[in-house]
Amino acid sequence: AVDVLLREQEQEPIGLQHLRRIVKTEHLPPQLRQDIICSGSSKSELVSSKPAEIAPPTNDDAGDSQDCSTEDNQHRLHLLISSTTSIPFSTLSSFLASLFAAQIPAIHTIPVPRYPPTSSLQAQEWSDRYWPTVYNKHNPFGPQPSTIAKAEADMASRLGHWMSLAMEAGNQSEKTGIGLGVGAVVVEKGKSVALAGDGRWAGGKFEGAGNPMAHAVMRVIGLVARKRRDLMAQKSAFATGEAGQTVVADTETRDGDNVLDKPTTDAEREVYEGESIEAGGYLCLNMDIYLTHEPCVMCSMAILHSRFGRVVFGEQMGRTGGMCAEVDDGDIEGNEMRRGLGYGLFWRQELNWRFLAWQWQDEDRGVKRAEEILEEEANNDSQPHASDRYHLRMHRARSVILTDEELVEIRAAQRTFEGAYIRTALGQFSFALVILKIFTSEFYSIGALFAIYGSGILFTSLLRRQQGNKQFFTEIGEDGLNQKKFRTSGNVVVVLTALSVAAYAGLLGLTLSLGE
């Protein structure tokens, strides 16, 4: 009846699901029970002008309660109707008069908590103070703070690593030209099980906004499903003795296949063929997904239907994102207008699944808005070839994901080549110092030559280190996929050879001139 009345008033009811609607007198808070029963309102009465207002209880009132209980009062029921802003008092009293012609219930106005409690302890405190309150762990208005804190503590240690891995996938997609610099990685129990970059322009079949089914989120979910299928096939083959249980990435592209649920880059293939998952698991239950950008509405619903537990994204996409709950609130103090659709699809009462979602805020994350990437693509008619813009992969950079082979190569370069160059330079400086300190002045020119030679070797070692950071890059191969390339240090060898030949030629000339 109350819901019908609210609809007639064209009012949206304020959610009070955390408060019990019907309560016996004995279950009311002591102070509220005293105010209602002992205030002379024990009998049913018609209130025609205004409701009896009951002030909020105070701590001083706790010990002043009187015992007005009778058997009749203890079994009396009290109905919590609605907020005072939802139904005018005159309308409510008229409505009750039409239902109870003989005896009209008394109407009281009491203070109650507007929002649900965040813990069982708070619910008990409110029940003793205001009105019987229920603590719901699965709060329809949002996750409980204790749940958020526990999840954040669990993810904190490797959050940067997973975001870096997602960035790497987006970088490779952008460099190969198959999509924007958007990436996604799926993690289960601390292990990456699938990695995907945006592939909306893969195959050259789509232009403009590209293929929506090849967004990074759609691709990484498809890779999880394909990985499960491949594992089931491998498990079946292993049971029959036909093959070993190993996941091998399928890169075959078929006509009309727009899902692109197969690895297209080395990084995606490495993760796909790495850590295993359950062959027959249920969707993406108990998995986390890390994204460089806020997913669009379509991808947000795909995340929801896939039953992910936690989502972390980098850049907010105000025009297209479906994850954030903020709405467009106009220009704030001259700052740029914060755009947001306000869907908040991670936690909505109407949906049958809810999950936790965060925006990762880090000034050094280096994530660009998709709008900026599209604008850059439009302003540059001719893009340089991938081999002309080497991918800087510094050993301590946060955004780098190196393979074992690359790590071996870089460590060998640092410990062997650079170390050898520096030791040789120090040896030349030692020779120069000995000659300048011990020998006579006619040998000073030879000492100066050794000092110059050592300085040249030291400069070459710095050049070798700088070139070592640019040895790995990717370019598009004949098959349309990116291929990892390795650049040798031939230029450094040529410089060192020329320097050594010039130094020994000068030494020979100076030595011959001593006899004269």
Secondary structure as GFF3:
##gff-version 3
##sequence-region A 1 516
A	DSSP	alpha_helix	2	8	.	.	.	ID=ss1
A	DSSP	beta_strand	22	24	.	.	.	ID=ss2
A	DSSP	three_ten_helix	25	27	.	.	.	ID=ss3
A	DSSP	alpha_helix	30	37	.	.	.	ID=ss4
A	DSSP	beta_strand	52	53	.	.	.	ID=ss5
A	DSSP	three_ten_helix	59	63	.	.	.	ID=ss6
A	DSSP	alpha_helix	71	74	.	.	.	ID=ss7
A	DSSP	beta_strand	77	79	.	.	.	ID=ss8
A	DSSP	alpha_helix	89	99	.	.	.	ID=ss9
A	DSSP	beta_strand	108	109	.	.	.	ID=ss10
A	DSSP	alpha_helix	120	129	.	.	.	ID=ss11
A	DSSP	alpha_helix	145	155	.	.	.	ID=ss12
A	DSSP	three_ten_helix	156	158	.	.	.	ID=ss13
A	DSSP	alpha_helix	159	176	.	.	.	ID=ss14
A	DSSP	beta_strand	183	188	.	.	.	ID=ss15
A	DSSP	beta_strand	191	197	.	.	.	ID=ss16
A	DSSP	three_ten_helix	202	204	.	.	.	ID=ss17
A	DSSP	three_ten_helix	212	214	.	.	.	ID=ss18
A	DSSP	alpha_helix	216	239	.	.	.	ID=ss19
A	DSSP	alpha_helix	266	272	.	.	.	ID=ss20
A	DSSP	beta_strand	288	293	.	.	.	ID=ss21
A	DSSP	alpha_helix	297	305	.	.	.	ID=ss22
A	DSSP	beta_strand	310	315	.	.	.	ID=ss23
A	DSSP	beta_strand	356	359	.	.	.	ID=ss24
A	DSSP	alpha_helix	370	379	.	.	.	ID=ss25
A	DSSP	three_ten_helix	386	388	.	.	.	ID=ss26
A	DSSP	alpha_helix	404	412	.	.	.	ID=ss27
A	DSSP	pi_helix	413	418	.	.	.	ID=ss28
A	DSSP	alpha_helix	419	438	.	.	.	ID=ss29
A	DSSP	three_ten_helix	441	443	.	.	.	ID=ss30
A	DSSP	alpha_helix	444	468	.	.	.	ID=ss31
A	DSSP	beta_strand	472	476	.	.	.	ID=ss32
A	DSSP	beta_strand	482	486	.	.	.	ID=ss33
A	DSSP	alpha_helix	490	514	.	.	.	ID=ss34
###
